[in-house]
């Protein structure tokens, strides 16, 4: 009977580890990507054209692309 309870403990530990692995590898990055996307769309929706142009301009310069 002790063998059965030992197997149950291992299967519980394995399922707990698998759950945290799924969270760490799939759910957390998905939530972070979604939050970043919402923040960018929300920010761009309320920004003026001049602010968006300046942000894109600065981004091009920081990436090393000439724009003039």
Predicted model as a PDB file, atoms N, CA, C, CB and O in Angstrom, pLDDT in the B-factor column:
MODEL        1                                                                  
ATOM      1  N   UNK A   1       0.804  -1.178   0.000  1.00 51.00           N  
ATOM      2  CA  UNK A   1       0.000   0.000   0.000  1.00 51.00           C  
ATOM      3  C   UNK A   1       0.867   1.270   0.000  1.00 51.00           C  
ATOM      4  CB  UNK A   1      -0.926  -0.017   1.190  1.00 51.00           C  
ATOM      5  O   UNK A   1       0.461   2.292  -0.551  1.00 51.00           O  
ATOM      6  N   UNK A   2       2.028   1.211   0.600  1.00 51.00           N  
ATOM      7  CA  UNK A   2       2.901   2.386   0.606  1.00 51.00           C  
ATOM      8  C   UNK A   2       3.416   2.704  -0.793  1.00 51.00           C  
ATOM      9  CB  UNK A   2       4.077   2.170   1.557  1.00 51.00           C  
ATOM     10  O   UNK A   2       3.720   3.860  -1.085  1.00 51.00           O  
ATOM     11  N   UNK A   3       3.520   1.700  -1.664  1.00 53.00           N  
ATOM     12  CA  UNK A   3       3.967   1.924  -3.034  1.00 53.00           C  
ATOM     13  C   UNK A   3       2.961   2.793  -3.792  1.00 53.00           C  
ATOM     14  CB  UNK A   3       4.169   0.580  -3.760  1.00 53.00           C  
ATOM     15  O   UNK A   3       3.353   3.679  -4.552  1.00 53.00           O  
ATOM     16  N   UNK A   4       1.689   2.545  -3.590  1.00 54.00           N  
ATOM     17  CA  UNK A   4       0.661   3.309  -4.274  1.00 54.00           C  
ATOM     18  C   UNK A   4       0.695   4.773  -3.850  1.00 54.00           C  
ATOM     19  CB  UNK A   4      -0.713   2.712  -3.998  1.00 54.00           C  
ATOM     20  O   UNK A   4       0.604   5.665  -4.694  1.00 54.00           O  
ATOM     21  N   UNK A   5       0.824   5.025  -2.562  1.00 53.00           N  
ATOM     22  CA  UNK A   5       0.852   6.418  -2.101  1.00 53.00           C  
ATOM     23  C   UNK A   5       2.113   7.119  -2.607  1.00 53.00           C  
ATOM     24  CB  UNK A   5       0.784   6.484  -0.553  1.00 53.00           C  
ATOM     25  O   UNK A   5       2.074   8.320  -2.873  1.00 53.00           O  
ATOM     26  N   UNK A   6       3.217   6.409  -2.744  1.00 52.00           N  
ATOM     27  CA  UNK A   6       4.429   6.998  -3.295  1.00 52.00           C  
ATOM     28  C   UNK A   6       4.238   7.400  -4.744  1.00 52.00           C  
ATOM     29  CB  UNK A   6       5.589   6.031  -3.174  1.00 52.00           C  
ATOM     30  O   UNK A   6       4.731   8.446  -5.168  1.00 52.00           O  
ATOM     31  N   UNK A   7       3.520   6.574  -5.518  1.00 54.00           N  
ATOM     32  CA  UNK A   7       3.239   6.910  -6.911  1.00 54.00           C  
ATOM     33  C   UNK A   7       2.314   8.116  -7.004  1.00 54.00           C  
ATOM     34  CB  UNK A   7       2.620   5.714  -7.636  1.00 54.00           C  
ATOM     35  O   UNK A   7       2.482   8.972  -7.872  1.00 54.00           O  
ATOM     36  N   UNK A   8       1.344   8.175  -6.112  1.00 54.00           N  
ATOM     37  CA  UNK A   8       0.435   9.311  -6.110  1.00 54.00           C  
ATOM     38  C   UNK A   8       1.194  10.606  -5.824  1.00 54.00           C  
ATOM     39  CB  UNK A   8      -0.681   9.104  -5.075  1.00 54.00           C  
ATOM     40  O   UNK A   8       0.932  11.635  -6.448  1.00 54.00           O  
ATOM     41  N   UNK A   9       2.112  10.554  -4.903  1.00 53.00           N  
ATOM     42  CA  UNK A   9       2.897  11.741  -4.570  1.00 53.00           C  
ATOM     43  C   UNK A   9       3.745  12.175  -5.764  1.00 53.00           C  
ATOM     44  CB  UNK A   9       3.795  11.471  -3.348  1.00 53.00           C  
ATOM     45  O   UNK A   9       3.875  13.371  -6.027  1.00 53.00           O  
ATOM     46  N   UNK A  10       4.321  11.215  -6.486  1.00 54.00           N  
ATOM     47  CA  UNK A  10       5.126  11.564  -7.657  1.00 54.00           C  
ATOM     48  C   UNK A  10       4.260  12.153  -8.763  1.00 54.00           C  
ATOM     49  CB  UNK A  10       5.875  10.334  -8.176  1.00 54.00           C  
ATOM     50  O   UNK A  10       4.644  13.145  -9.383  1.00 54.00           O  
ATOM     51  N   UNK A  11       3.106  11.563  -9.017  1.00 54.00           N  
ATOM     52  CA  UNK A  11       2.248  12.078 -10.078  1.00 54.00           C  
ATOM     53  C   UNK A  11       1.745  13.474  -9.743  1.00 54.00           C  
ATOM     54  CB  UNK A  11       1.068  11.136 -10.315  1.00 54.00           C  
ATOM     55  O   UNK A  11       1.598  14.308 -10.637  1.00 54.00           O  
ATOM     56  N   UNK A  12       1.481  13.740  -8.480  1.00 53.00           N  
ATOM     57  CA  UNK A  12       1.070  15.076  -8.066  1.00 53.00           C  
ATOM     58  C   UNK A  12       2.208  16.063  -8.268  1.00 53.00           C  
ATOM     59  CB  UNK A  12       0.617  15.073  -6.599  1.00 53.00           C  
ATOM     60  O   UNK A  12       1.983  17.173  -8.750  1.00 53.00           O  
ATOM     61  N   UNK A  13       3.410  15.682  -7.913  1.00 53.00           N  
ATOM     62  CA  UNK A  13       4.565  16.555  -8.104  1.00 53.00           C  
ATOM     63  C   UNK A  13       4.814  16.802  -9.585  1.00 53.00           C  
ATOM     64  CB  UNK A  13       5.813  15.949  -7.453  1.00 53.00           C  
ATOM     65  O   UNK A  13       5.137  17.924  -9.975  1.00 53.00           O  
ATOM     66  N   UNK A  14       4.669  15.775 -10.415  1.00 56.00           N  
ATOM     67  CA  UNK A  14       4.868  15.936 -11.853  1.00 56.00           C  
ATOM     68  C   UNK A  14       3.818  16.867 -12.451  1.00 56.00           C  
ATOM     69  CB  UNK A  14       4.824  14.575 -12.552  1.00 56.00           C  
ATOM     70  O   UNK A  14       4.148  17.713 -13.282  1.00 56.00           O  
ATOM     71  N   UNK A  15       2.570  16.724 -12.045  1.00 57.00           N  
ATOM     72  CA  UNK A  15       1.531  17.580 -12.595  1.00 57.00           C  
ATOM     73  C   UNK A  15       1.715  19.023 -12.130  1.00 57.00           C  
ATOM     74  CB  UNK A  15       0.147  17.063 -12.192  1.00 57.00           C  
ATOM     75  O   UNK A  15       1.423  19.950 -12.887  1.00 57.00           O  
ATOM     76  N   UNK A  16       2.186  19.229 -10.918  1.00 59.00           N  
ATOM     77  CA  UNK A  16       2.454  20.583 -10.431  1.00 59.00           C  
ATOM     78  C   UNK A  16       3.593  21.202 -11.224  1.00 59.00           C  
ATOM     79  CB  UNK A  16       2.793  20.569  -8.924  1.00 59.00           C  
ATOM     80  O   UNK A  16       3.518  22.372 -11.600  1.00 59.00           O  
ATOM     81  N   UNK A  17       4.635  20.443 -11.481  1.00 64.00           N  
ATOM     82  CA  UNK A  17       5.764  20.939 -12.270  1.00 64.00           C  
ATOM     83  C   UNK A  17       5.327  21.245 -13.695  1.00 64.00           C  
ATOM     84  CB  UNK A  17       6.912  19.918 -12.276  1.00 64.00           C  
ATOM     85  O   UNK A  17       5.741  22.255 -14.265  1.00 64.00           O  
ATOM     86  N   UNK A  18       4.497  20.387 -14.276  1.00 66.00           N  
ATOM     87  CA  UNK A  18       4.019  20.607 -15.640  1.00 66.00           C  
ATOM     88  C   UNK A  18       3.171  21.863 -15.709  1.00 66.00           C  
ATOM     89  CB  UNK A  18       3.217  19.397 -16.136  1.00 66.00           C  
ATOM     90  O   UNK A  18       3.255  22.611 -16.684  1.00 66.00           O  
ATOM     91  N   UNK A  19       2.359  22.107 -14.699  1.00 69.00           N  
ATOM     92  CA  UNK A  19       1.532  23.309 -14.674  1.00 69.00           C  
ATOM     93  C   UNK A  19       2.359  24.569 -14.599  1.00 69.00           C  
ATOM     94  CB  UNK A  19       0.581  23.262 -13.515  1.00 69.00           C  
ATOM     95  O   UNK A  19       2.054  25.548 -15.281  1.00 69.00           O  
ATOM     96  N   UNK A  20       3.398  24.568 -13.787  1.00 80.00           N  
ATOM     97  CA  UNK A  20       4.247  25.756 -13.693  1.00 80.00           C  
ATOM     98  C   UNK A  20       5.057  25.945 -14.965  1.00 80.00           C  
ATOM     99  CB  UNK A  20       5.181  25.655 -12.483  1.00 80.00           C  
ATOM    100  O   UNK A  20       5.369  27.075 -15.340  1.00 80.00           O  
ATOM    101  N   UNK A  21       5.401  24.850 -15.632  1.00 87.00           N  
ATOM    102  CA  UNK A  21       6.138  24.948 -16.889  1.00 87.00           C  
ATOM    103  C   UNK A  21       5.274  25.576 -17.973  1.00 87.00           C  
ATOM    104  CB  UNK A  21       6.625  23.565 -17.335  1.00 87.00           C  
ATOM    105  O   UNK A  21       5.744  26.426 -18.729  1.00 87.00           O  
ATOM    106  N   UNK A  22       4.020  25.164 -18.050  1.00 83.00           N  
ATOM    107  CA  UNK A  22       3.103  25.752 -19.032  1.00 83.00           C  
ATOM    108  C   UNK A  22       2.918  27.230 -18.746  1.00 83.00           C  
ATOM    109  CB  UNK A  22       1.738  25.029 -19.017  1.00 83.00           C  
ATOM    110  O   UNK A  22       2.919  28.046 -19.668  1.00 83.00           O  
ATOM    111  N   UNK A  23       2.762  27.582 -17.484  1.00 81.00           N  
ATOM    112  CA  UNK A  23       2.600  28.984 -17.119  1.00 81.00           C  
ATOM    113  C   UNK A  23       3.818  29.793 -17.537  1.00 81.00           C  
ATOM    114  CB  UNK A  23       2.363  29.124 -15.613  1.00 81.00           C  
ATOM    115  O   UNK A  23       3.695  30.855 -18.148  1.00 81.00           O  
ATOM    116  N   UNK A  24       5.001  29.275 -17.200  1.00 84.00           N  
ATOM    117  CA  UNK A  24       6.239  30.006 -17.459  1.00 84.00           C  
ATOM    118  C   UNK A  24       6.529  30.111 -18.956  1.00 84.00           C  
ATOM    119  CB  UNK A  24       7.408  29.329 -16.749  1.00 84.00           C  
ATOM    120  O   UNK A  24       7.037  31.138 -19.407  1.00 84.00           O  
ATOM    121  N   UNK A  25       6.221  29.089 -19.721  1.00 87.00           N  
ATOM    122  CA  UNK A  25       6.606  29.065 -21.137  1.00 87.00           C  
ATOM    123  C   UNK A  25       5.534  29.583 -22.085  1.00 87.00           C  
ATOM    124  CB  UNK A  25       6.963  27.675 -21.529  1.00 87.00           C  
ATOM    125  O   UNK A  25       5.857  30.004 -23.196  1.00 87.00           O  
ATOM    126  N   UNK A  26       4.263  29.565 -21.678  1.00 89.00           N  
ATOM    127  CA  UNK A  26       3.212  29.961 -22.606  1.00 89.00           C  
ATOM    128  C   UNK A  26       2.314  31.076 -22.098  1.00 89.00           C  
ATOM    129  CB  UNK A  26       2.381  28.787 -22.934  1.00 89.00           C  
ATOM    130  O   UNK A  26       2.078  32.058 -22.801  1.00 89.00           O  
ATOM    131  N   UNK A  27       1.826  30.930 -20.910  1.00 92.00           N  
ATOM    132  CA  UNK A  27       0.819  31.868 -20.419  1.00 92.00           C  
ATOM    133  C   UNK A  27       1.442  33.217 -20.079  1.00 92.00           C  
ATOM    134  CB  UNK A  27       0.111  31.293 -19.190  1.00 92.00           C  
ATOM    135  O   UNK A  27       0.933  34.253 -20.509  1.00 92.00           O  
ATOM    136  N   UNK A  28       2.515  33.225 -19.330  1.00 92.00           N  
ATOM    137  CA  UNK A  28       3.140  34.496 -18.922  1.00 92.00           C  
ATOM    138  C   UNK A  28       3.612  35.316 -20.125  1.00 92.00           C  
ATOM    139  CB  UNK A  28       4.326  34.225 -17.989  1.00 92.00           C  
ATOM    140  O   UNK A  28       3.307  36.507 -20.179  1.00 92.00           O  
ATOM    141  N   UNK A  29       4.337  34.747 -21.091  1.00 94.00           N  
ATOM    142  CA  UNK A  29       4.727  35.556 -22.257  1.00 94.00           C  
ATOM    143  C   UNK A  29       3.528  36.059 -23.064  1.00 94.00           C  
ATOM    144  CB  UNK A  29       5.634  34.746 -23.163  1.00 94.00           C  
ATOM    145  O   UNK A  29       3.560  37.165 -23.603  1.00 94.00           O  
ATOM    146  N   UNK A  30       2.477  35.247 -23.144  1.00 95.00           N  
ATOM    147  CA  UNK A  30       1.276  35.675 -23.863  1.00 95.00           C  
ATOM    148  C   UNK A  30       0.622  36.867 -23.178  1.00 95.00           C  
ATOM    149  CB  UNK A  30       0.277  34.520 -23.969  1.00 95.00           C  
ATOM    150  O   UNK A  30       0.219  37.824 -23.839  1.00 95.00           O  
ATOM    151  N   UNK A  31       0.519  36.809 -21.867  1.00 96.00           N  
ATOM    152  CA  UNK A  31      -0.070  37.932 -21.134  1.00 96.00           C  
ATOM    153  C   UNK A  31       0.785  39.186 -21.240  1.00 96.00           C  
ATOM    154  CB  UNK A  31      -0.262  37.562 -19.670  1.00 96.00           C  
ATOM    155  O   UNK A  31       0.257  40.290 -21.372  1.00 96.00           O  
ATOM    156  N   UNK A  32       2.093  39.024 -21.184  1.00 96.00           N  
ATOM    157  CA  UNK A  32       2.982  40.189 -21.317  1.00 96.00           C  
ATOM    158  C   UNK A  32       2.888  40.802 -22.712  1.00 96.00           C  
ATOM    159  CB  UNK A  32       4.438  39.789 -21.018  1.00 96.00           C  
ATOM    160  O   UNK A  32       2.866  42.025 -22.851  1.00 96.00           O  
ATOM    161  N   UNK A  33       2.833  39.964 -23.742  1.00 97.00           N  
ATOM    162  CA  UNK A  33       2.704  40.467 -25.115  1.00 97.00           C  
ATOM    163  C   UNK A  33       1.369  41.196 -25.299  1.00 97.00           C  
ATOM    164  CB  UNK A  33       2.823  39.304 -26.133  1.00 97.00           C  
ATOM    165  O   UNK A  33       1.309  42.249 -25.934  1.00 97.00           O  
ATOM    166  N   UNK A  34       0.311  40.628 -24.741  1.00 97.00           N  
ATOM    167  CA  UNK A  34      -0.999  41.266 -24.827  1.00 97.00           C  
ATOM    168  C   UNK A  34      -0.987  42.621 -24.124  1.00 97.00           C  
ATOM    169  CB  UNK A  34      -2.080  40.360 -24.217  1.00 97.00           C  
ATOM    170  O   UNK A  34      -1.497  43.604 -24.663  1.00 97.00           O  
ATOM    171  N   UNK A  35      -0.412  42.679 -22.934  1.00 96.00           N  
ATOM    172  CA  UNK A  35      -0.350  43.936 -22.184  1.00 96.00           C  
ATOM    173  C   UNK A  35       0.472  44.986 -22.927  1.00 96.00           C  
ATOM    174  CB  UNK A  35       0.244  43.697 -20.793  1.00 96.00           C  
ATOM    175  O   UNK A  35       0.094  46.157 -22.959  1.00 96.00           O  
ATOM    176  N   UNK A  36       1.579  44.581 -23.517  1.00 96.00           N  
ATOM    177  CA  UNK A  36       2.394  45.517 -24.288  1.00 96.00           C  
ATOM    178  C   UNK A  36       1.633  46.019 -25.508  1.00 96.00           C  
ATOM    179  CB  UNK A  36       3.708  44.856 -24.718  1.00 96.00           C  
ATOM    180  O   UNK A  36       1.671  47.210 -25.816  1.00 96.00           O  
ATOM    181  N   UNK A  37       0.947  45.127 -26.200  1.00 94.00           N  
ATOM    182  CA  UNK A  37       0.157  45.525 -27.366  1.00 94.00           C  
ATOM    183  C   UNK A  37      -0.943  46.499 -27.002  1.00 94.00           C  
ATOM    184  CB  UNK A  37      -0.444  44.308 -28.032  1.00 94.00           C  
ATOM    185  O   UNK A  37      -1.151  47.491 -27.701  1.00 94.00           O  
ATOM    186  N   UNK A  38      -1.649  46.230 -25.915  1.00 93.00           N  
ATOM    187  CA  UNK A  38      -2.715  47.134 -25.477  1.00 93.00           C  
ATOM    188  C   UNK A  38      -2.127  48.496 -25.120  1.00 93.00           C  
ATOM    189  CB  UNK A  38      -3.480  46.540 -24.265  1.00 93.00           C  
ATOM    190  O   UNK A  38      -2.694  49.528 -25.478  1.00 93.00           O  
ATOM    191  N   UNK A  39      -1.000  48.509 -24.421  1.00 92.00           N  
ATOM    192  CA  UNK A  39      -0.370  49.776 -24.040  1.00 92.00           C  
ATOM    193  C   UNK A  39       0.060  50.571 -25.275  1.00 92.00           C  
ATOM    194  CB  UNK A  39       0.843  49.518 -23.131  1.00 92.00           C  
ATOM    195  O   UNK A  39      -0.123  51.787 -25.321  1.00 92.00           O  
ATOM    196  N   UNK A  40       0.624  49.898 -26.267  1.00 88.00           N  
ATOM    197  CA  UNK A  40       1.060  50.598 -27.488  1.00 88.00           C  
ATOM    198  C   UNK A  40      -0.133  51.147 -28.268  1.00 88.00           C  
ATOM    199  CB  UNK A  40       1.881  49.652 -28.386  1.00 88.00           C  
ATOM    200  O   UNK A  40      -0.107  52.292 -28.719  1.00 88.00           O  
ATOM    201  N   UNK A  41      -1.166  50.341 -28.424  1.00 89.00           N  
ATOM    202  CA  UNK A  41      -2.342  50.807 -29.172  1.00 89.00           C  
ATOM    203  C   UNK A  41      -3.037  51.938 -28.422  1.00 89.00           C  
ATOM    204  CB  UNK A  41      -3.330  49.644 -29.415  1.00 89.00           C  
ATOM    205  O   UNK A  41      -3.445  52.928 -29.029  1.00 89.00           O  
ATOM    206  N   UNK A  42      -3.171  51.795 -27.112  1.00 88.00           N  
ATOM    207  CA  UNK A  42      -3.794  52.837 -26.297  1.00 88.00           C  
ATOM    208  C   UNK A  42      -2.978  54.127 -26.375  1.00 88.00           C  
ATOM    209  CB  UNK A  42      -3.928  52.373 -24.828  1.00 88.00           C  
ATOM    210  O   UNK A  42      -3.537  55.211 -26.542  1.00 88.00           O  
ATOM    211  N   UNK A  43      -1.666  54.007 -26.254  1.00 84.00           N  
ATOM    212  CA  UNK A  43      -0.803  55.189 -26.323  1.00 84.00           C  
ATOM    213  C   UNK A  43      -0.846  55.847 -27.690  1.00 84.00           C  
ATOM    214  CB  UNK A  43       0.625  54.816 -25.983  1.00 84.00           C  
ATOM    215  O   UNK A  43      -0.888  57.074 -27.780  1.00 84.00           O  
ATOM    216  N   UNK A  44      -0.835  55.059 -28.754  1.00 82.00           N  
ATOM    217  CA  UNK A  44      -0.879  55.616 -30.099  1.00 82.00           C  
ATOM    218  C   UNK A  44      -2.245  56.234 -30.396  1.00 82.00           C  
ATOM    219  CB  UNK A  44      -0.554  54.535 -31.129  1.00 82.00           C  
ATOM    220  O   UNK A  44      -2.340  57.198 -31.155  1.00 82.00           O  
ATOM    221  N   UNK A  45      -3.282  55.690 -29.808  1.00 85.00           N  
ATOM    222  CA  UNK A  45      -4.617  56.228 -30.046  1.00 85.00           C  
ATOM    223  C   UNK A  45      -4.815  57.621 -29.482  1.00 85.00           C  
ATOM    224  CB  UNK A  45      -5.640  55.314 -29.464  1.00 85.00           C  
ATOM    225  O   UNK A  45      -5.593  58.402 -30.029  1.00 85.00           O  
ATOM    226  N   UNK A  46      -4.134  57.943 -28.413  1.00 86.00           N  
ATOM    227  CA  UNK A  46      -4.301  59.246 -27.787  1.00 86.00           C  
ATOM    228  C   UNK A  46      -3.137  60.197 -28.072  1.00 86.00           C  
ATOM    229  CB  UNK A  46      -4.461  59.076 -26.302  1.00 86.00           C  
ATOM    230  O   UNK A  46      -3.143  61.329 -27.588  1.00 86.00           O  
ATOM    231  N   UNK A  47      -2.161  59.771 -28.830  1.00 85.00           N  
ATOM    232  CA  UNK A  47      -1.018  60.637 -29.137  1.00 85.00           C  
ATOM    233  C   UNK A  47      -1.328  61.488 -30.364  1.00 85.00           C  
ATOM    234  CB  UNK A  47       0.266  59.797 -29.373  1.00 85.00           C  
ATOM    235  O   UNK A  47      -2.093  61.082 -31.238  1.00 85.00           O  
ATOM    236  N   UNK A  48      -0.730  62.662 -30.417  1.00 89.00           N  
ATOM    237  CA  UNK A  48      -0.909  63.515 -31.595  1.00 89.00           C  
ATOM    238  C   UNK A  48       0.030  63.054 -32.708  1.00 89.00           C  
ATOM    239  CB  UNK A  48      -0.649  65.009 -31.244  1.00 89.00           C  
ATOM    240  O   UNK A  48       0.957  62.280 -32.468  1.00 89.00           O  
ATOM    241  N   UNK A  49      -0.213  63.529 -33.907  1.00 89.00           N  
ATOM    242  CA  UNK A  49       0.609  63.129 -35.057  1.00 89.00           C  
ATOM    243  C   UNK A  49       2.071  63.545 -34.869  1.00 89.00           C  
ATOM    244  CB  UNK A  49       0.052  63.746 -36.351  1.00 89.00           C  
ATOM    245  O   UNK A  49       2.980  62.814 -35.264  1.00 89.00           O  
ATOM    246  N   UNK A  50       2.291  64.687 -34.284  1.00 91.00           N  
ATOM    247  CA  UNK A  50       3.659  65.172 -34.081  1.00 91.00           C  
ATOM    248  C   UNK A  50       4.407  64.253 -33.111  1.00 91.00           C  
ATOM    249  CB  UNK A  50       3.650  66.630 -33.548  1.00 91.00           C  
ATOM    250  O   UNK A  50       5.572  63.927 -33.336  1.00 91.00           O  
ATOM    251  N   UNK A  51       3.743  63.842 -32.041  1.00 88.00           N  
ATOM    252  CA  UNK A  51       4.383  62.952 -31.062  1.00 88.00           C  
ATOM    253  C   UNK A  51       4.710  61.597 -31.687  1.00 88.00           C  
ATOM    254  CB  UNK A  51       3.473  62.760 -29.831  1.00 88.00           C  
ATOM    255  O   UNK A  51       5.777  61.036 -31.436  1.00 88.00           O  
ATOM    256  N   UNK A  52       3.794  61.075 -32.497  1.00 85.00           N  
ATOM    257  CA  UNK A  52       4.059  59.791 -33.162  1.00 85.00           C  
ATOM    258  C   UNK A  52       5.210  59.910 -34.150  1.00 85.00           C  
ATOM    259  CB  UNK A  52       2.802  59.292 -33.886  1.00 85.00           C  
ATOM    260  O   UNK A  52       6.047  59.011 -34.238  1.00 85.00           O  
ATOM    261  N   UNK A  53       5.260  61.018 -34.897  1.00 88.00           N  
ATOM    262  CA  UNK A  53       6.349  61.222 -35.844  1.00 88.00           C  
ATOM    263  C   UNK A  53       7.690  61.312 -35.117  1.00 88.00           C  
ATOM    264  CB  UNK A  53       6.107  62.491 -36.673  1.00 88.00           C  
ATOM    265  O   UNK A  53       8.674  60.707 -35.543  1.00 88.00           O  
ATOM    266  N   UNK A  54       7.722  62.060 -34.031  1.00 89.00           N  
ATOM    267  CA  UNK A  54       8.968  62.205 -33.270  1.00 89.00           C  
ATOM    268  C   UNK A  54       9.415  60.871 -32.666  1.00 89.00           C  
ATOM    269  CB  UNK A  54       8.791  63.248 -32.159  1.00 89.00           C  
ATOM    270  O   UNK A  54      10.609  60.570 -32.637  1.00 89.00           O  
ATOM    271  N   UNK A  55       8.468  60.083 -32.190  1.00 86.00           N  
ATOM    272  CA  UNK A  55       8.824  58.773 -31.633  1.00 86.00           C  
ATOM    273  C   UNK A  55       9.385  57.863 -32.713  1.00 86.00           C  
ATOM    274  CB  UNK A  55       7.603  58.116 -30.973  1.00 86.00           C  
ATOM    275  O   UNK A  55      10.381  57.177 -32.484  1.00 86.00           O  
ATOM    276  N   UNK A  56       8.762  57.847 -33.888  1.00 84.00           N  
ATOM    277  CA  UNK A  56       9.264  57.020 -34.988  1.00 84.00           C  
ATOM    278  C   UNK A  56      10.627  57.520 -35.453  1.00 84.00           C  
ATOM    279  CB  UNK A  56       8.269  57.018 -36.165  1.00 84.00           C  
ATOM    280  O   UNK A  56      11.516  56.723 -35.755  1.00 84.00           O  
ATOM    281  N   UNK A  57      10.787  58.824 -35.508  1.00 87.00           N  
ATOM    282  CA  UNK A  57      12.053  59.436 -35.925  1.00 87.00           C  
ATOM    283  C   UNK A  57      13.178  59.051 -34.961  1.00 87.00           C  
ATOM    284  CB  UNK A  57      11.913  60.977 -35.998  1.00 87.00           C  
ATOM    285  O   UNK A  57      14.258  58.644 -35.388  1.00 87.00           O  
ATOM    286  N   UNK A  58      12.920  59.181 -33.678  1.00 89.00           N  
ATOM    287  CA  UNK A  58      13.928  58.823 -32.677  1.00 89.00           C  
ATOM    288  C   UNK A  58      14.230  57.323 -32.714  1.00 89.00           C  
ATOM    289  CB  UNK A  58      13.453  59.233 -31.270  1.00 89.00           C  
ATOM    290  O   UNK A  58      15.377  56.915 -32.532  1.00 89.00           O  
ATOM    291  N   UNK A  59      13.213  56.514 -32.947  1.00 86.00           N  
ATOM    292  CA  UNK A  59      13.418  55.071 -33.051  1.00 86.00           C  
ATOM    293  C   UNK A  59      14.312  54.701 -34.221  1.00 86.00           C  
ATOM    294  CB  UNK A  59      12.090  54.367 -33.186  1.00 86.00           C  
ATOM    295  O   UNK A  59      15.169  53.825 -34.106  1.00 86.00           O  
ATOM    296  N   UNK A  60      14.108  55.372 -35.349  1.00 86.00           N  
ATOM    297  CA  UNK A  60      14.963  55.103 -36.514  1.00 86.00           C  
ATOM    298  C   UNK A  60      16.411  55.490 -36.226  1.00 86.00           C  
ATOM    299  CB  UNK A  60      14.448  55.867 -37.750  1.00 86.00           C  
ATOM    300  O   UNK A  60      17.335  54.754 -36.573  1.00 86.00           O  
ATOM    301  N   UNK A  61      16.604  56.627 -35.604  1.00 88.00           N  
ATOM    302  CA  UNK A  61      17.976  57.047 -35.276  1.00 88.00           C  
ATOM    303  C   UNK A  61      18.637  56.104 -34.274  1.00 88.00           C  
ATOM    304  CB  UNK A  61      17.973  58.471 -34.716  1.00 88.00           C  
ATOM    305  O   UNK A  61      19.816  55.781 -34.420  1.00 88.00           O  
ATOM    306  N   UNK A  62      17.900  55.658 -33.263  1.00 89.00           N  
ATOM    307  CA  UNK A  62      18.497  54.755 -32.265  1.00 89.00           C  
ATOM    308  C   UNK A  62      18.809  53.391 -32.850  1.00 89.00           C  
ATOM    309  CB  UNK A  62      17.567  54.595 -31.072  1.00 89.00           C  
ATOM    310  O   UNK A  62      19.687  52.689 -32.349  1.00 89.00           O  
ATOM    311  N   UNK A  63      18.087  53.001 -33.922  1.00 87.00           N  
ATOM    312  CA  UNK A  63      18.370  51.717 -34.581  1.00 87.00           C  
ATOM    313  C   UNK A  63      19.477  51.865 -35.630  1.00 87.00           C  
ATOM    314  CB  UNK A  63      17.090  51.159 -35.242  1.00 87.00           C  
ATOM    315  O   UNK A  63      19.911  50.872 -36.213  1.00 87.00           O  
ATOM    316  N   UNK A  64      19.932  53.090 -35.872  1.00 88.00           N  
ATOM    317  CA  UNK A  64      21.038  53.296 -36.808  1.00 88.00           C  
ATOM    318  C   UNK A  64      20.612  53.552 -38.235  1.00 88.00           C  
ATOM    319  CB  UNK A  64      21.927  52.123 -36.785  1.00 88.00           C  
ATOM    320  O   UNK A  64      21.454  53.550 -39.133  1.00 88.00           O  
ATOM    321  N   UNK A  65      19.322  53.775 -38.475  1.00 83.00           N  
ATOM    322  CA  UNK A  65      18.847  54.058 -39.832  1.00 83.00           C  
ATOM    323  C   UNK A  65      18.804  55.545 -40.061  1.00 83.00           C  
ATOM    324  CB  UNK A  65      17.462  53.444 -40.075  1.00 83.00           C  
ATOM    325  O   UNK A  65      18.265  56.277 -39.231  1.00 83.00           O  
ATOM    326  N   UNK A  66      19.363  56.021 -41.174  1.00 81.00           N  
ATOM    327  CA  UNK A  66      19.244  57.451 -41.477  1.00 81.00           C  
ATOM    328  C   UNK A  66      17.837  57.744 -41.985  1.00 81.00           C  
ATOM    329  CB  UNK A  66      20.309  57.891 -42.527  1.00 81.00           C  
ATOM    330  O   UNK A  66      17.215  56.896 -42.626  1.00 81.00           O  
ATOM    331  N   UNK A  67      17.351  58.904 -41.710  1.00 73.00           N  
ATOM    332  CA  UNK A  67      16.018  59.257 -42.208  1.00 73.00           C  
ATOM    333  C   UNK A  67      15.970  60.638 -42.858  1.00 73.00           C  
ATOM    334  CB  UNK A  67      15.020  59.201 -41.077  1.00 73.00           C  
ATOM    335  O   UNK A  67      14.890  61.119 -43.200  1.00 73.00           O  
ATOM    336  N   UNK A  68      17.115  61.275 -43.030  1.00 70.00           N  
ATOM    337  CA  UNK A  68      17.158  62.569 -43.706  1.00 70.00           C  
ATOM    338  C   UNK A  68      18.045  62.444 -44.922  1.00 70.00           C  
ATOM    339  CB  UNK A  68      17.668  63.690 -42.761  1.00 70.00           C  
ATOM    340  O   UNK A  68      18.232  63.418 -45.652  1.00 70.00           O  
TER     341      UNK A  68                                                      
ENDMDL                                                                          
END                                                                             
